[in-house]
Amino acid sequence: MHFDFNDKIQSYNEWCIGRENEVTAILKWINDSETDKNVLPIFAPAGLGKGALVAEVIKELKGKQPLMFHFCSSGKTNNLHSVLYHFIL
């Protein structure tokens, strides 16, 4: 099983409009070496753009620093085994 999220990220990037402040805040949090917090929860009801927001952050970070990410959804990609397998690959 291979996880290629490029199409998903591209699709989300087309829908991430007007979220520049949130993207900037997340990038600032990621790059803040002074913090010891290493988990950023992003939560909201379904359909409010969490995936699009994260895809925009991924787009900004890709190629600039080491990056590991995984999009969970329903079915085979939504379990710990699949996530770990993806990261090992």
N, C-alpha and C positions, 0 to 999 in steps of 0.2 A: 504494500500500500504506500503510495507516494502522495505527499501533501504539497500541492503547488497552489499558493494563495495569490499569485500575481493577478489573475483575472478578478478575483474577489477584491483585492486592494484597488485595482484600477476602477472597478465599478463603484466602490465606495467613494473613491476620490472624486468622482463626478458628482456625487451627492453632498459632499462636505462643503457647504457654502455658508459663509458668515460665522465660522467657528474659529477665526484667527486668534482671538483672545484666549480661548481654551487651549488651542494647540500650543501657543506661546507659553502659557502657564505650565503645561505638561512638560514641554521641552526644558523649561527653566528648572523644574523639579528634577528631571532626569539628570541634568548637567550640574546640579548643586552638590558639589563634593562635601559640603559641610553637614549634610543631613545623614542620619543613620537609618532613616526610613527607607525600606527597599521594596515596599508594596504600595501601589497606588490603586485603590479600589475605584472603579468607575461603574456606577449603578444608576439605573433609571428604568422606567417601564419600557416594554418592548416597542420598537419603532421610533425611538427618540434620537437615534443617531450615535449610539455608543460605538458600534462597529466602524462607522464612517469616521468618527473622531480618532479612533485608534489607528485606522488605516492611514489617515493623514499624518499622524505622528510617525508611523513606520516609514512612510514615503520621505519624510524629512530626515530621518535617521539613517536610512539605507545607504551604505557605502561610506558613511562618515565615521562609524564606530561599529564594533562587534554587536550583533543584534540577533536575538532569538525570539521568535514569536510563533504563536499558533492560534488560529481561529477555531473555536469550538462551535459546533452546530448540532443538529440532531443526527442520529444514526451513528455510523462507524467512527466519526471523528470526535465524538463527545464522550470519551472515556480516558482515564489516566493512562492506560496501556498505549493507546494511539498517540497521545501527546508525547509520552516518553520515547516511543518509537520514532516519531518525527524529529525530535531533538537529537537522538542518537545518529540518525542519518545525516 
